[in-house]
Amino acid sequence: VVVDHGDQYVSVYSGLSQMTVASGYSVGAGHQLGTSGKLPDGEEGLYLEIRYKGQNMNPLSWIN
């Protein structure tokens, strides 16, 4: 799942066993995007990536 936050910020989520959103769907703060599942290496979890102007950022600054 890729979320466009505007102002050239994008978040990328992978490792979802189920998605609750579809292409073009509008989401807000606290909206569930899906259910965590397995990562490509078979490990349980969720992959999160934050990008600003196409450059990766540390996602810890976005997590409360």
NORFENDA-V973080 format. One record per helix or strand of 2 or more residues. SS is the DSSP state (A for helix, B for strand). FROM is the first residue (numbers start at 1). LEN is the number of residues. Records with the same first field share a line. If there is no record, write none. Layout:
BEGIN
SS = FROM-LEN / FROM-LEN
END
This chain:
BEGIN
B = 2-5 / 9-6 / 16-4 / 34-5 / 44-2 / 47-6 / 55-3
A = 59-4
END
